[in-house]
Amino acid sequence: MLKPGVTLHFVRHGETDWNAQQRYQGRRDIPLNAKGREQAARNGRALAQLLGTRAADLDFVSSPLLRAFETMQIVRGTMGLPLNAFRIDERLSEVHYGHWEGHYWAELPRTDPEGFAARKADTWGWQPTGGESYRMLSERVTVWLAEVERDSIVASHGGVSRVLRGLVLGLEQASVPVLEVPQDKVLIIRDGAAAWL
């Protein structure tokens, strides 16, 4: 669990073309599009206004995936900080969608009706072939969260944002995979509460 008094400033990566197309990305390395770069810059401006000169003292950590990495670079640049002075943590990678990666959401009821029905029946526990479930994602994020020692700015993914809120807010597991995950807001998590900036 997040240590008392520690604040996470969580930035979901900006939009990619695959997001816009409602296409599963998972671990695929898809770059930001123009809208996504503007969303990242917007979040950088919001953080700069919130944190001021104190921002440079925070821990900056990103998923290794390109869309999160690019988002962190833009956030830092917008805040007037060196672009690449941040850490990478593999545990902040998006949930692995296995055999669904690259597929459009709308086509799955036809191309994988059994998997689509199984996921609908148990969104938390369902695991795609070659991928991971939300339960598995939550387990690796739990380990990462326990190691966070100081206020941080995190660039990561929608699935990670969801399970973080599930863990910090004590949400029912079934509600976690359907939480909203905006790309143009910063999620602030502290002392068992979460709010959008």
Backbone torsions as a table, in degrees:
resi	resn	phi	psi	omega
1	MET	NA	154.2	179.8
2	LEU	-66.9	132.2	-177.6
3	LYS	-65.2	144.7	179.1
4	PRO	-57.0	138.2	177.5
5	GLY	83.7	-8.5	178.7
6	VAL	-90.8	135.4	-179.3
7	THR	-112.0	129.7	171.0
8	LEU	-101.8	129.9	172.4
9	HIS	-108.1	101.6	-170.5
10	PHE	-100.6	123.7	178.8
11	VAL	-114.7	116.2	170.3
12	ARG	-73.5	143.6	178.4
13	HIS	-54.8	153.8	176.4
14	GLY	-69.9	172.8	-175.2
15	GLU	-64.0	144.2	169.4
16	THR	-115.2	168.0	175.9
17	ASP	-60.9	-35.3	179.4
18	TRP	-67.0	-36.3	173.5
19	ASN	-58.6	-48.5	-177.0
20	ALA	-61.7	-31.3	-179.2
21	GLN	-88.5	-0.6	-175.3
22	GLN	54.7	54.0	-178.1
23	ARG	-116.5	132.7	-176.5
24	TYR	-67.2	125.9	179.8
25	GLN	-99.3	-52.4	-176.9
26	GLY	54.8	-120.0	-177.7
27	ARG	-91.1	1.9	177.2
28	ARG	-66.3	141.7	-175.8
29	ASP	-94.2	88.6	-177.1
30	ILE	-105.6	130.7	-178.3
31	PRO	-77.9	163.4	173.9
32	LEU	-65.7	151.6	168.8
33	ASN	-98.1	-176.3	-176.3
34	ALA	-60.7	-42.0	178.3
35	LYS	-62.9	-41.1	179.9
36	GLY	-63.7	-38.0	177.8
37	ARG	-66.7	-37.6	176.8
38	GLU	-68.6	-37.8	176.7
39	GLN	-61.9	-42.6	178.5
40	ALA	-63.1	-41.6	178.6
41	ALA	-64.9	-39.4	177.6
42	ARG	-59.8	-43.0	-179.6
43	ASN	-68.6	-35.1	174.9
44	GLY	-63.6	-41.9	178.1
45	ARG	-64.3	-41.6	179.6
46	ALA	-62.6	-42.0	179.2
47	LEU	-68.5	-39.6	178.0
48	ALA	-60.7	-42.4	179.5
49	GLN	-67.0	-39.6	-178.9
50	LEU	-69.4	-43.6	-167.9
51	LEU	-99.7	-25.0	-178.6
52	GLY	57.8	-140.9	-176.2
53	THR	-69.7	-18.4	179.5
54	ARG	-66.2	-19.6	-176.6
55	ALA	-56.4	-37.3	-176.1
56	ALA	-63.5	-20.8	-178.2
57	ASP	-88.2	-6.6	-178.9
58	LEU	-79.2	162.0	173.2
59	ASP	-86.2	128.2	178.2
60	PHE	-109.9	126.3	-177.2
61	VAL	-142.9	140.9	-175.4
62	SER	-132.8	153.3	163.1
63	SER	-59.9	150.8	177.1
64	PRO	-75.4	-13.0	-176.3
65	LEU	-68.1	142.6	-170.6
66	LEU	-51.8	-43.8	-175.3
67	ARG	-66.0	-33.4	175.7
68	ALA	-77.0	-41.4	178.5
69	PHE	-58.5	-47.9	178.1
70	GLU	-61.9	-41.0	178.9
71	THR	-59.5	-45.9	179.8
72	MET	-63.3	-41.1	177.6
73	GLN	-59.7	-44.0	-179.7
74	ILE	-66.9	-43.6	177.5
75	VAL	-57.1	-49.6	-178.7
76	ARG	-64.7	-43.1	178.7
77	GLY	-60.8	-42.0	178.9
78	THR	-65.0	-30.3	178.8
79	MET	-84.3	-0.6	179.7
80	GLY	78.4	24.5	-179.1
81	LEU	-109.7	155.8	177.6
82	PRO	-55.6	134.1	-170.8
83	LEU	-58.9	-39.9	-168.7
84	ASN	-107.4	13.9	-178.4
85	ALA	-87.8	66.1	177.5
86	PHE	-147.5	162.6	-178.8
87	ARG	-95.4	159.0	174.9
88	ILE	-113.7	137.1	175.3
89	ASP	-134.9	116.9	-177.5
90	GLU	-57.7	-29.8	-177.2
91	ARG	-67.5	-13.9	178.2
92	LEU	-91.5	6.7	176.7
93	SER	-65.7	157.1	179.1
94	GLU	-65.1	157.6	173.2
95	VAL	-55.1	137.2	-177.9
96	HIS	-83.6	116.2	-177.3
97	TYR	-89.8	6.7	172.6
98	GLY	51.0	-127.2	-174.2
99	HIS	-69.5	-7.2	176.5
100	TRP	-86.7	-14.4	-176.4
101	GLU	-63.4	134.3	-177.0
102	GLY	91.1	-11.4	-179.2
103	HIS	-91.4	150.3	176.3
104	TYR	-83.3	139.4	179.8
105	TRP	-52.9	-43.1	-173.6
106	ALA	-66.8	-23.2	-176.1
107	GLU	-89.9	-13.9	-172.9
108	LEU	-64.8	-36.2	176.7
109	PRO	-58.8	-25.0	179.8
110	ARG	-92.4	-42.2	-174.2
111	THR	-84.1	-26.6	178.3
112	ASP	-142.4	66.8	-176.0
113	PRO	-61.7	-36.1	179.7
114	GLU	-67.0	-45.3	178.8
115	GLY	-65.3	-40.0	179.5
116	PHE	-62.5	-43.8	179.4
117	ALA	-67.7	-40.2	179.8
118	ALA	-64.9	-40.2	178.2
119	ARG	-66.4	-40.8	179.6
120	LYS	-63.0	-35.7	-179.0
121	ALA	-74.2	-29.9	-177.7
122	ASP	-151.6	78.1	-175.7
123	THR	-64.6	-30.5	-179.3
124	TRP	-72.9	-43.4	-172.5
125	GLY	-97.1	-15.3	-176.5
126	TRP	-65.0	136.9	-178.9
127	GLN	-125.7	118.9	177.5
128	PRO	-69.5	156.7	177.1
129	THR	-59.1	124.9	179.2
130	GLY	78.4	5.7	-176.6
131	GLY	-123.1	-154.3	-178.4
132	GLU	-138.5	158.6	178.1
133	SER	-90.1	167.9	172.8
134	TYR	-61.9	-34.3	176.7
135	ARG	-58.9	-46.0	179.8
136	MET	-65.0	-41.1	176.8
137	LEU	-59.6	-45.2	-179.6
138	SER	-61.4	-36.8	-180.0
139	GLU	-64.8	-42.6	-179.4
140	ARG	-74.1	-32.9	177.1
141	VAL	-69.9	-33.3	176.4
142	THR	-58.8	-43.8	179.7
143	VAL	-63.8	-44.8	178.2
144	TRP	-61.4	-46.4	-175.6
145	LEU	-59.8	-38.3	-179.4
146	ALA	-65.0	-20.1	-178.0
147	GLU	-93.7	-7.1	-178.9
148	VAL	-71.7	120.2	-174.0
149	GLU	-106.4	-19.2	-175.6
150	ARG	-148.4	168.7	-179.6
151	ASP	-53.1	136.7	-171.5
152	SER	-140.3	154.1	167.3
153	ILE	-113.6	125.0	-173.0
154	VAL	-119.5	132.0	171.7
155	ALA	-111.4	118.3	-175.0
156	SER	-152.1	-141.6	-165.2
157	HIS	-131.2	168.4	-178.3
158	GLY	-60.3	-44.6	180.0
159	GLY	-62.0	-40.8	179.3
160	VAL	-66.0	-41.8	176.0
161	SER	-57.0	-42.7	-178.8
162	ARG	-64.8	-50.1	-176.1
163	VAL	-69.8	-30.9	174.5
164	LEU	-59.1	-47.5	178.3
165	ARG	-64.7	-38.3	176.8
166	GLY	-58.7	-43.3	-179.1
167	LEU	-69.7	-47.5	-174.3
168	VAL	-72.4	-37.7	-175.6
169	LEU	-94.4	-4.8	179.8
170	GLY	65.3	41.9	-175.5
171	LEU	-79.1	155.7	172.7
172	GLU	-61.6	136.7	-176.2
173	GLN	-56.1	-40.5	-176.5
174	ALA	-63.8	-24.0	-178.1
175	SER	-84.6	-19.3	-172.6
176	VAL	-63.6	-48.6	-175.9
177	PRO	-66.4	-8.7	-179.2
178	VAL	-111.6	9.4	176.4
179	LEU	-64.1	147.6	178.6
180	GLU	-67.0	148.0	-179.2
181	VAL	-138.6	69.2	-178.7
182	PRO	-63.7	150.0	180.0
183	GLN	-101.7	-2.5	-178.1
184	ASP	-117.6	27.5	177.0
185	LYS	-141.9	156.3	175.0
186	VAL	-104.7	132.5	176.9
187	LEU	-93.2	122.1	179.0
188	ILE	-103.9	121.5	-178.9
189	ILE	-120.1	125.6	-180.0
190	ARG	-160.7	135.1	172.9
191	ASP	48.3	49.3	174.6
192	GLY	74.7	15.4	179.8
193	ALA	-133.6	156.8	178.7
194	ALA	-137.1	142.8	179.2
195	ALA	-148.4	157.4	179.8
196	TRP	-98.7	143.0	175.6
197	LEU	-116.7	NA	NA
